[in-house]
Amino acid sequence: MVKAEVPDMSSLGQPVSLTKAAAATWNRLRRSFVPRSPYRIGDAVVGDDPFKGRREGVVVFLQGTSVGVDTAHGVFFYDHRQLRQLD
């Protein structure tokens, strides 16, 4: 007889349903193919945009491919392709 629950060792033996385990695996696999920014919060970057100009700052916000850069003139939002690491 096949059981529909698999024991989960990381949560002190609480049973986890097979559908929840499969859903978690599927979401983890699907998230690996989503575009994301290569920068991390706290990285020093230079943003170059023809409309906003060139700004140096620190990454303070990440959401998908959008990056918020805190500069001396405020926070500016760039696409990650418009940024590069500050030397």
KOLTIKE-727746 format. One line per 8 residues: number of its first residue (from 1); their letters; for each residue x negated, y, z negated of C-alpha. Coordinates in steps of 0.02 Angstrom, whole numbers. Layout:
BEGIN
NUM) a) X:Y:Z  ...
***
This chain:
BEGIN
1) mvkaevpd) 0:0:0  -69:171:50  -62:313:-75  -14:488:-16  -127:573:-144  -315:582:-154  -400:617:-322  -499:779:-325
9) msslgqpv) -654:768:-433  -690:955:-434  -529:1002:-525  -547:877:-667  -452:735:-587  -294:829:-538  -214:741:-390  -216:831:-223
17) sltkaaaa) -92:783:-88  -162:723:76  -71:862:170  -152:998:62  -324:922:90  -294:912:278  -229:1092:282  -381:1156:187
25) twnrlrrs) -498:1065:307  -404:1132:459  -410:1312:392  -596:1298:355  -628:1233:531  -519:1367:613  -603:1508:513  -774:1457:579
33) fvprspyr) -725:1510:756  -655:1682:709  -765:1830:758  -847:1912:609  -976:2044:572  -1158:1992:544  -1178:2130:413  -1150:2115:225
41) igdavvgd) -1092:2243:98  -1244:2342:42  -1341:2330:206  -1419:2492:269  -1362:2521:449  -1357:2652:586  -1193:2677:677  -1200:2751:852
49) dpfkgrre) -1034:2802:930  -1010:2931:1070  -863:3009:978  -922:3002:796  -1107:3027:830  -1253:2937:751  -1236:2908:565  -1347:2818:439
57) gvvvflqg) -1269:2737:289  -1228:2584:186  -1096:2454:226  -954:2468:100  -809:2382:191  -791:2228:299  -635:2161:382  -656:2049:533
65) tsvgvdta) -761:2147:657  -726:2317:577  -862:2388:464  -847:2538:348  -1008:2637:330  -1028:2759:184  -1131:2908:242  -1172:3079:170
73) hgvffydh) -1021:3148:264  -895:3015:208  -844:2840:259  -840:2802:445  -771:2644:523  -864:2560:666  -851:2402:766  -994:2288:717
81) rqlrqld) -1064:2299:895  -1098:2486:871  -1211:2457:721  -1391:2405:700  -1501:2373:548  -1595:2520:477  -1784:2491:478
***
